[in-house]
Amino acid sequence: MGHEASVNSVAFAPHQLGLILASASADCSIGILEFNATNAQWVESRILKAHEQGVNAVSWCPVQRTIGDGGDQPLRKRIASCGNDKLVKIWVVDEKGEWTVEKNLAGHSDYVRDVAWCPVISHSMFTIASCGMDQSVILWRCNENSEWTAKLLEKITLWKENIQGQWQKIDDNSKA
C-alpha cells in the first residue's frame, strides 16, 4: 500500500461495500485499497495526516440502510480510526468521494491503541470501543440525533485459557 512507516492495523470493509481494505500507519495516514471489478484493478486512496504522530488502528462501520432509501442510495463508507493524538476519529466518504472527518471523539488521556466498531447496530445506535495507554476502555454510543456519548468502563478483567482448556483470571485494572 505504499506507506512510509510501519503498518499498525488492517481491516476489511463489510462485504456489502465490496472488496476494500483499510490500513493504519505510523506515517500518520490511512490507506484505502479498493478492488474495481470492472477493470480488475486495485485503486488506492489515502487519508493524509489522519492523526498527528501516527495512526494505530482502523475499523469499518457496519452497513446500515436508512428507512426510505429504497435501496437506490449508495451505501455509506465509514471508518473509525485512532492514534497517538489521543483521539478517535470517524471518517465518511462525502458527496465528492473524498474521505472527511465526521467526528472527533476526545476522551483518552494518552495514546489510543485500538478501536473497534460494534458489528451490530442496535436501536439505530452506533457503538465503538476504544482502548488506550491510559489503561482505559471507552464505549462510544451515537444516538439517532448523531450525538456521541462516552462511557468509561470502570473495571476490565484479563483472562487466559490454560492448556487444559480452562479459563484463568490474570489481572484486572482495579486499583483497590
Secondary structure as the mmCIF struct_conf table of DSSP 4:
data_model
#
loop_
_struct_conf.conf_type_id
_struct_conf.id
_struct_conf.beg_label_comp_id
_struct_conf.beg_label_asym_id
_struct_conf.beg_label_seq_id
_struct_conf.end_label_comp_id
_struct_conf.end_label_asym_id
_struct_conf.end_label_seq_id
BEND BEND1 GLU A 4 ALA A 5
STRN STRN1 VAL A 7 PHE A 12
HELX_LH_PP_P HELX_LH_PP_P1 ALA A 13 PRO A 14
HELX_RH_3T_P HELX_RH_3T_P1 HIS A 15 LEU A 17
BEND BEND2 LEU A 19 LEU A 19
STRN STRN2 ILE A 20 SER A 25
TURN_TY1_P TURN_TY1_P1 ALA A 26 ASP A 27
BEND BEND3 CYS A 28 CYS A 28
STRN STRN3 ILE A 30 ASN A 36
TURN_TY1_P TURN_TY1_P2 ALA A 37 ALA A 40
STRN STRN4 GLN A 41 ILE A 47
TURN_TY1_P TURN_TY1_P3 LEU A 48 LYS A 49
BEND BEND4 ALA A 50 HIS A 51
TURN_TY1_P TURN_TY1_P4 GLU A 52 GLN A 53
STRN STRN5 VAL A 55 TRP A 60
HELX_LH_PP_P HELX_LH_PP_P2 CYS A 61 VAL A 63
HELX_LH_PP_P HELX_LH_PP_P3 ARG A 65 THR A 66
TURN_TY1_P TURN_TY1_P5 ILE A 67 GLY A 68
TURN_TY1_P TURN_TY1_P6 GLY A 70 ASP A 72
BEND BEND5 GLN A 73 GLN A 73
HELX_LH_PP_P HELX_LH_PP_P4 PRO A 74 LYS A 77
STRN STRN6 ARG A 78 GLY A 83
TURN_TY1_P TURN_TY1_P7 ASN A 84 ASP A 85
BEND BEND6 LYS A 86 LYS A 86
STRN STRN7 LEU A 87 VAL A 93
TURN_TY1_P TURN_TY1_P8 GLU A 95 LYS A 96
BEND BEND7 GLY A 97 GLY A 97
STRN STRN8 TRP A 99 ALA A 106
BEND BEND8 SER A 109 ASP A 110
STRN STRN9 VAL A 112 TRP A 117
BEND BEND9 PRO A 119 VAL A 120
STRN STRN10 SER A 122 SER A 122
TURN_TY1_P TURN_TY1_P9 HIS A 123 SER A 124
STRN STRN11 MET A 125 MET A 125
STRN STRN12 PHE A 126 GLY A 132
TURN_TY1_P TURN_TY1_P10 MET A 133 ASP A 134
BEND BEND10 GLN A 135 GLN A 135
STRN STRN13 VAL A 137 CYS A 142
TURN_TY1_P TURN_TY1_P11 GLU A 144 ASN A 145
STRN STRN14 TRP A 148 LEU A 153
BEND BEND11 GLU A 154 GLU A 154
STRN STRN15 THR A 157 GLU A 161
TURN_TY1_P TURN_TY1_P12 ILE A 163 GLN A 164
BEND BEND12 GLY A 165 GLY A 165
STRN STRN16 TRP A 167 ASP A 172
#
